[in-house]
Amino acid sequence: MSGKKPKKLSAALTHVGVYFALFLFLLPFLWMVLASFKTQVQILNTSKIFEITANFNNYISIFKEYSFLQFIWNSFVVGIGATIFGLILGLPAAYAIAKYKQQGLGLLILVARIVPGISFLIPWFIIFSKLHLIDTYTSLILSHMLVTMPFIIWVMIPFFEGLPHELEESARVDGCSIPSAFVRVMLPISGPGIVTSSILAFIFSWNNFMFSLILAGDNTKTLPIAVFNFISYSDINWGGLMAASVTITAPVLLLALFAQRYIIAGLTGGSVKG
Amino acid sequence: MTNWIDRNIKWVFTMPAVIFVALMMVMPVGYTFWLSFHDWNMSNVTPPLWVAFENYKVLFHDELFLKSLKLMFYFTIASVAIETVLGVGLAILMNQNIVGKGIVKTLFLLPMVATPVAVGLIWVLIYEPNIGIANVFLQKLGLPGQEWLTSQNLVMPSLIFIDVWEWTPMIALIVLAGLVSLPKDPYEAAMIDGANTWQSFSKITLPLLKPTLYSAILLRMIDALKTFDIIYATTQGGPGTSSQTINIYGYVLGFQYFKIGQASALLMVFFVIVLSISIFTILLRKRAGVNL
């Protein structure tokens, strides 16, 4: 072929293009990390944007002065709770919808994903106030479950559809009831699907802002609310703000790297295999 | 007992989830619908007062509401259009033999999984008129600095830019997955017939990609219409009401002014818009021969 040189050139250009695009998309994160190690004076001085004296004062201050450990714990409790209860309700539902082709129910779950969260915010606030559940883990977990459960069902339906049903049948022949065949046979071989959907469900709960904005209080304030409150102070402590942003995004980014193989399929609800 | 459970397993397994959705979603939306016909400021002393369609009448004469509708569509259409074009371009680039493709794909996931509030705050710093890197960059090029998020004219483009940054990779990765699964034969036939790159892209790739693109755009659009976190974290609808989309306006009416009836009417309209657009696009997708 005579086109060998142009081919090499175009391959080089493709690499430059992809890596440059990647650099642009990662730039805001680099900027965040950089600023989190700067002092306020260094952040305010734009003539030397790369001058840092790498200190951890911003991190120390958000944990000491703003009790970030408490917020991390709150986010963690709510995220884990919403994921576990989401699995308990979601897994059997997804299995039955997949096995008995209950497309109507599948549609209901899809609608739960489409409906704007804000359209039930006012009733939630009123009802949870009446039940004295504002600023409790209970109301936060219940509200976050409306994010985690439909998502888990959505991801697990195609997963269960792809499992061989002979296994369950043979367990049934051995005298298992359907629920115990489900728990003893089907769930153990669904590990990858469960892990992926749990990780993503946890991330969605961890990232959730709107529900916690209404339902969390001083005792249960989750990380997104705590980070957001940072900016409402008149004199913005940029270094602290960026350290807080790093603290909240780092666990999510690590989880995402860990689960990346399944994440695309998960985010698109199995409509595309990643 | 076991027999009964086995015979009705369809319902035993699904009912808990269905009841949960009914209690946490269907019932509250019904409550919002009921509240939208009442006047109430959430007080315990004065109960909701029946006002029939008054809230809806006021709403459709409310300039802020009409403006928030426009802003929502502006934001959604502009973001999704730009994300689709850039996403397809990026996917085509990534569909070549790239060294380290796995890690590149993984790193492209980061903008969309990062906590939106934190993302918003990073961009507040980037756009900061005095110390932000955006203006530092402009000044290096000899251009005047801009007010970005605090400018009435630039706030929407600035927010759209954040959304494009956050979600272009998702479109790109979905399209990439679609590209990988395309059959090779049509391209070979086209090459034999002497088609150039553009022709094989527009005549083969795009038509074959249509179902994937539909899925990607549908998913993206549903979420773009509902964008709340990024806008609330960066501008809270400001400056003034320049970036007050319907989602933000509903929140402000309900939880800052406690105009519960007004807010509920607005939320019902919003609910109907989002649901009908979603159903409409799902049907379009079905007609294009794609199953969910």
Interface residues (C-beta under 8 A of the other chain):
Chain A: A11 T14 H15 G17 V18 Y19 A21 L22 F25 L26 P28 F29 W31 M32 A35 I43 L44 T46 I49 I88 L89 G90 P92 A93 Y95 A96 I97 Y100 Q102 L105 G106 L108 I109 L110 V111 A112 R113 I114 V115 P116 G117 I118 S119 F120 L121 I122 P123 W124 F125 I126 I127 L142 S143 M145 L146 M149 P150 I153 S177 I178 P179 F182 I203 W206 N207 F209 M210 L213 I214 L223 P224 V227 F228 F230 I231 W238 L241 M242 A244 S245 I248 T249 V252 L253 L255 A256 L257 Q260 I263 I264 L267 T268 G269 S271 V272 K273 G274
Chain B: T2 I5 D6 I9 K10 V12 F13 T14 P16 A17 V18 F20 V21 M24 M25 M27 P28 V29 Y31 T32 L35 M42 L90 L93 M94 Q96 N97 I98 V99 V104 K105 T106 L107 F108 L109 L110 P111 M112 V113 A114 T115 P116 V117 A118 V119 L121 I122 W123 V124 L125 I126 N130 I131 I133 N135 V136 W165 T168 P169 M170 L173 I174 A177 G178 S181 T212 S215 A216 L219 I222 L225 K226 F228 D229 Y232 A233 N247 G250 Y251 G254 F255 I260 A263 S264 L267 M268 F270 F271 V274 L275 S278 L292
